[in-house]
Amino acid sequence: MSKNKDAGEKPGKGKKNTSLRLDGKTLKALKIRAIEEGTSVQKIVENLVEAYLEQSGKKRS
C-alpha cells in the first residue's frame, strides 16, 4: 500500500512527523477501516485532529 495514496498530496509538503502509541487491537481496527474506506491511517488521524481543533476553536490559521 502506498504511503502517499491521497490524491494530489506530495510527500513531506509542509508536513511534520509525529508518533502515536495505540493499543494493538485499536491500531489493527484502524488499519482495517482505512483499507475499507480507501484511505490511510495518517489521513484518518489528520482529519480527526483537524476536526477536534476546529471544534475547540483552536484551528491553525
Kinemage of the C-alpha trace (Angstrom):
@kinemage 1
@onewidth
@group {chain A} dominant
@subgroup {mainchain}
@vectorlist {calphas} color= white
{ca met a 1} P 0.000 0.000 0.000
{ca ser a 2} L 1.336 3.424 -0.935
{ca lys a 3} L 2.110 5.792 1.911
{ca asn a 4} L 1.058 8.824 -0.170
{ca lys a 5} L -2.168 7.412 -1.526
{ca asp a 6} L -4.139 10.653 -1.086
{ca ala a 7} L -4.695 12.380 -4.425
{ca gly a 8} L -2.559 15.425 -5.101
{ca glu a 9} L -0.615 15.179 -1.864
{ca lys a 10} L 3.129 15.457 -2.314
{ca pro a 11} L 5.419 13.632 0.111
{ca gly a 12} L 6.503 15.795 3.019
{ca lys a 13} L 4.988 19.002 1.664
{ca gly a 14} L 4.609 21.187 4.762
{ca lys a 15} L 4.079 18.181 6.997
{ca lys a 16} L 5.956 17.107 10.102
{ca asn a 17} L 6.304 13.620 11.556
{ca thr a 18} L 4.949 12.517 14.899
{ca ser a 19} L 4.306 9.176 16.532
{ca leu a 20} L 1.449 7.631 18.463
{ca arg a 21} L 1.159 4.714 20.829
{ca leu a 22} L -2.066 2.811 20.313
{ca asp a 23} L -3.326 -0.468 21.690
{ca gly a 24} L -2.636 -3.264 19.201
{ca lys a 25} L -6.317 -4.050 18.704
{ca thr a 26} L -7.124 -0.382 18.141
{ca leu a 27} L -4.391 0.020 15.549
{ca lys a 28} L -5.440 -3.146 13.739
{ca ala a 29} L -9.064 -1.979 13.603
{ca leu a 30} L -7.935 1.451 12.394
{ca lys a 31} L -5.829 -0.069 9.606
{ca ile a 32} L -8.726 -2.283 8.514
{ca arg a 33} L -11.092 0.697 8.498
{ca ala a 34} L -8.618 2.740 6.440
{ca ile a 35} L -8.403 -0.050 3.862
{ca glu a 36} L -12.203 -0.371 3.743
{ca glu a 37} L -12.541 3.375 3.175
{ca gly a 38} L -9.715 3.552 0.630
{ca thr a 39} L -7.660 5.946 2.720
{ca ser a 40} L -4.722 5.828 5.132
{ca val a 41} L -4.348 5.761 8.898
{ca gln a 42} L -2.406 9.026 8.601
{ca lys a 43} L -5.272 10.759 6.772
{ca ile a 44} L -7.876 9.497 9.265
{ca val a 45} L -5.821 10.770 12.206
{ca glu a 46} L -5.139 14.084 10.450
{ca asn a 47} L -8.865 14.605 9.749
{ca leu a 48} L -9.798 13.764 13.339
{ca val a 49} L -7.209 16.169 14.774
{ca glu a 50} L -8.301 18.972 12.433
{ca ala a 51} L -11.970 18.431 13.379
{ca tyr a 52} L -11.038 18.473 17.071
{ca leu a 53} L -9.109 21.723 16.697
{ca glu a 54} L -11.928 23.363 14.729
{ca gln a 55} L -14.448 22.269 17.370
{ca ser a 56} L -12.364 23.718 20.186
{ca gly a 57} L -11.761 26.956 18.261
{ca lys a 58} L -8.016 26.385 18.130
{ca lys a 59} L -7.613 25.612 14.433
{ca arg a 60} L -4.401 26.900 12.923
{ca ser a 61} L -4.675 29.830 10.523
